[in-house]
């Protein structure tokens, strides 16, 4: 067999994937039509977004390209660091300092001719609903809880019940050392990222008094420098953990502290590791998790096999252990839980009138509701100062404060979840 | 793909379009409007439209800090409740578990924080520090040492510090209720 030149299409590129798209398997959904339909959709029509072009992202991009996805977009806000090169295999020493998304996209396009990868070097928060609506499916290989919460909430909010295609399956991969997870979120249908927030490992934190008085570990000295000394010396100036000068300052202070307490082991790398909360990344964990994410994407896009329901965890510390289970929706989840009710409001209704109507409604059983929109508080029952500050709103017309179609968030102690109201004026 | 889309159409009971209010905002609204604080604690919002930045004043009605009014700043970021609120004492006070910069040693503000905890738990935890200062988790080492060695002398120092006194060269803020 001849080796393909990097510039000509790879012969036999689809041979293996075709084996599962040309015929149904024992567990394939009856709706699956083998042959051209899934192939055309996968290769010519589907559009997939990859969030993150780091350890997981490189693996995901390569897997998708080789699976037959031809229209891939990738977002990453980072630039390449020399420490990435051991596992982020789309990057070379000459790429250090360049944007990950752009270098990764170019590499994939060079290596797998026929694939179009569109990079965006920036934050996911820069993009709006219209941007995310263009994709069929989204895969995340992120290292931040905050970014995951954001994309999850954005995708849940985007679902329009009148339009099935507005529901974008989100496949979320994550790794931490030898452990990892891959899960599928069907926004509003399955449990979402926010539903599982309290399952997360908390980042290592040391008691502040230990840091201040009885340091025993090099980490204690570094935390002392970053948590106590930085704000004391620099006031409100924000610490930038990507700034070598800042890390250098912390390293100097932590080393002096370590010397004073006869503690060994404070190094530049450890200083950076502790303040950026770096957990050593394991290339094989990334490969396993990325493979799981991409095979889910392939199954969803082609319907060639049942997809995961809905959470796979992987533990590689003892041997190779995986466990797959259905993570359930949390009814009180602030993102996908709760209820939305449509409410018709008279043009002459005041905020007070709306509250009376809510309290009277038998179906919601609410006492003392507090109301807000995404931009302002309408009426808060407590604390006293906020009640007084929002009390003048009670007499105002709702139509002056809330536009038609806006959402009102209602919370109350009798309500374990939050309620949203969608207002129509009559 | 088609399969997944058609699935959505059967789920008409599932959510209609949801608000853009962030999960953190909703949680803070719920936490604040359901605060159940004793009369010894009061919140104050410099900007009532901003629920994420406020202060809490604690006026213990028993224990050795009785008579003082202690003001803590609360700063909540968009990653709440994954991350705990940032809490600092705004005054220089003589307390074993609060340092001169206002850092507070309270386990649930750091190593033991969990998203199931809420602002009420944190506030009650802070008040507890004034009822039972803890010499075993010192942030102000001298104060902790005083408490451990000689409770009477510690008590005198507390009284002195509440009046804005000077203890071993450190000037404390006057925090007595006028």
Interface residues (C-beta under 8 A of the other chain):
Chain A: X29 X31 X41 X46 X136 X137 X145 X146 X149 X153 X156 X157 X159 X160 X161 X164 X165 X167 X169 X186 X188 X189 X194 X197 X198 X200 X202 X205 X206 X207 X208 X209 X212 X213 X227 X228 X231 X232 X300 X301 X302 X303 X334 X335 X336 X340 X342 X370 X372 X373 X374 X376 X377 X380 X381 X382 X383 X385 X386 X389 X390 X407 X408 X409 X411 X412 X413 X418 X420 X422
Chain B: X1 X2 X3 X4 X5 X6 X7 X8 X9 X11 X12 X14 X15 X16 X17 X18 X19 X20 X21 X22 X23 X25 X26 X27 X29 X30 X32 X33 X34 X35 X37 X42 X43 X44 X45 X48 X49 X51 X78 X79 X81 X82 X97 X99 X101 X103 X104 X105 X107 X110 X111 X113 X114 X115 X116 X137 X138 X139 X141
